[in-house]
Amino acid sequence: MTAIPVAPLASTATRHAPPRADGEASRQRLMQAGLQLFAQQGFAQTSIRELAQVAGVNVAAISYYFGDKAGLYRSVFFQSAGDPD
């Protein structure tokens, strides 16, 4: 049986874009928008589109920073409650 030549695999190293300078500011704007909207409307009545619009960020930023709307809610709650230590 003859060996079949195989091309070498492309580099598996993942190239990430450098962190955005406004990344932390976007996260903080989402936290503020979450605090405001969750307090006014409650969790169930607040949409991720509305959160993103008020914060001035892309909808995907919620997933990027918090995983999902519930993750943002938890972050807002724990920040407002203060550090448990």
C-alpha positions in Angstrom: 0.0 0.0 0.0 1.4 3.4 -0.9 1.3 6.4 1.4 -0.9 9.2 0.4 0.9 12.6 0.7 -0.8 14.9 3.1 -0.4 18.7 3.2 0.8 20.1 6.5 -2.0 21.5 8.7 -2.3 25.2 9.0 -1.2 26.7 12.2 -3.7 25.9 15.0 -2.7 29.0 17.0 -5.6 31.2 17.4 -5.1 34.8 16.6 -7.1 37.2 18.7 -7.6 40.8 18.1 -6.1 43.1 20.6 -8.5 44.2 23.4 -10.5 47.2 22.5 -9.7 50.4 24.4 -13.3 51.0 25.2 -14.0 47.4 26.3 -14.3 48.2 30.0 -16.4 51.3 29.2 -18.8 49.1 27.2 -19.1 46.6 30.1 -19.8 49.4 32.5 -22.4 51.0 30.2 -24.1 47.6 30.1 -24.1 47.3 33.9 -25.6 50.8 34.2 -28.3 50.0 31.5 -29.0 46.7 33.3 -29.4 48.4 36.7 -31.8 51.0 35.2 -33.9 48.7 33.1 -34.1 45.8 35.5 -35.2 48.2 38.2 -37.8 49.9 36.0 -39.2 46.9 34.1 -38.0 43.7 35.8 -35.9 40.9 34.3 -38.6 39.3 32.2 -39.8 42.5 30.5 -36.3 43.7 29.7 -35.0 42.6 26.3 -31.3 42.2 25.3 -31.9 44.5 22.4 -33.2 47.2 24.7 -30.2 46.7 27.0 -27.8 47.0 24.1 -29.5 50.0 22.7 -29.5 51.9 26.0 -25.8 51.0 26.6 -24.9 51.9 23.1 -23.3 48.6 22.3 -23.8 45.6 20.0 -26.2 42.9 21.2 -23.3 40.4 21.0 -21.5 42.4 23.8 -23.9 41.0 26.4 -22.8 37.4 25.5 -19.2 38.5 25.3 -19.1 40.1 28.7 -21.7 38.2 30.7 -22.7 35.0 28.8 -26.4 36.0 28.6 -29.0 38.3 30.1 -29.1 36.3 33.3 -25.3 36.7 33.7 -25.7 40.5 33.3 -28.5 40.4 35.9 -26.3 38.5 38.3 -23.5 40.9 37.8 -25.7 43.9 38.4 -27.2 42.3 41.5 -23.9 41.4 43.1 -22.3 44.8 42.2 -25.3 46.6 43.8 -25.2 44.3 46.8 -21.5 45.0 47.4 -18.6 42.6 47.8 -19.7 39.7 50.0 -16.3 39.7 51.8 
